[in-house]
Amino acid sequence: MAREWASSAYSRDEAGLTTDEKIASLFQPDTLLAAQYFENLRGKSLLEPEKRLMLAILEDAISRYQENMFSQDKRGKRHFQEVEEWIADADSDWIFSFENVCESLGLNPDYVRQGLRRWKEKGRQTPSHRETWEKLAG
C-alpha cells in the first residue's frame, strides 16, 4: 500500500509538488524582473569579447578618420587614407572588414558611411581655425 502511494501521481517530492504540478509548471512562464532580464541581455550582447574587440576597432577607426582628415603631415594623411579605404571597402570576406564589424554591432554599414561622409563635407565647409583667426585679425 505504501508503495502504491509513493508511485501515484498525487505523491509529493521533497519540494512538496506532485508530479502533475511539476509537469504543469514546465508550461508556465517564468517570472523575471526587468532588471534581471536586462542584466542577462547585457551580459550576452555587448560584453562578449569579440564584440568588445570589434567596437574598439570601429572606435579607433572613426577617431583616426576624424583626427587625421585635415592632417598636413605624411603620417596623418596615411592614417586617414587607410581608414577611408577600410570604410569604403564593401567586401565582407574578412572577419574584421568594416561591413562585418558594423553588422556584428547591429549597425548599418551604409548608414555609418553616409554619416562619416556628411561629417567630412561639413568639416570642409567650415573654415579652419587659422582662416577664422586671419579674418578676426584683419
N, C-alpha and C positions, 0 to 999 in steps of 0.2 A: 504494500500500500504506500509506504513511504517512497518507494521507487517511482511509482506512478505519479505522485505529487511532484517529485523533483523534475520529472521529464515533461510535465504538461506545459502548455503554452502559458498557463497562469502562474507558473513558478517565478520567483523573483531572484535576481542575481544579487551581487554584493551592493550594487548601486540602488537596489530597490525597484528596478524596472523589469517588467515582464518581457518575454520575447516579442510579443505583439507591439509593445511600446517601443522597444528598440528598433524594430523594423519601421514603424511609423515615423520615428524620429529621423530616419535617413532621408525622408522626403519632405522634411520641413526646412524652411530657410534658416540659415544661421543668423543669429543676431550679432551685429557688428557695429560698433560705434564709428562715427565718421573719422575720428582721429586714428583709430586702428586701421581703417580702410586706407587712408592717405599715407599712413606710415608704411604699410605693406606696399603700396603703389610706389612710393618714393624709393624704397629700398630696391625695387626691381627695375626702375627705369633709369633715372639719371645717375645713380650711384654705381652702375655697372662699370667695371674698369675700362672696358672697350669704349663705352660711350663717353666716359670722362676723358679718355685719350683723344677721341675724335673732337670733342668740344674744345680741348686745349689746342688742337691743330687748327681748328676753324678760328678761334680767338686770336691765335698768333698770326694767322694769315691776314685777317682783317686788320689787325693792328699794324702789321708791316705795310699793308696796302695804304692805309690812311697816313701813316707816318712818312712814307717814302714817295708819295705821289708827286710831290713837287721838289724832290731832292735834287741837288745840283752835283753831288759827288758821285763817283762811279759805283761805290758800294751801295748807296741808297737806290740809285737807278736800277742796279742789278736786282736788288731785293724786290723792288716794285715790279719789275718785268717778270721775275719768276712767279710771284704771287698772281699777277694778272693772267699769265699763261695757265696757271693751275686752275684759276677760277673759270676761265673761258673754255677750258677743255671739257667737252661733253662726254668723253669716254668714261665708262663705268666699269672697265675691266679690272682696274687696280683697286684694291680694298680701301685705300686712303685717297681715292680720287675725290674731287670736290662734290661730284654727284652723290657718291656713296656716303660721304661724311654728312652732307646735308640731309639726305633721306633717312639715315640711321638716327639722326637727332630730331626727326619729324619736321624738317624744314623743306620748303620747295626750293630747289636749287635755282630755278629761273627767277623766282621772286627775290632771292638774295642777290643774284647777279644784277637784276634790274635796280634794286636799292643801291648797290655799290656804284653802278653807272650814274644814277641820279646824283649821288653824293659827289662823285668825281666832277660831273658837269657843273654842279652848284659851286664846287670849290674853284673851278676855272673861272666862273663868272664873278666870284667875289675877289675884289682887289687884295693883293698881298699886303702884309703889314708894312713893307717898305714903301709900296705905292701910296698907301694911306698916309704914312708919315711924311712923304715928299709933298703930298697935297696940303697937309697941315702946315708944313714948314714954308711953303710958298715957293 
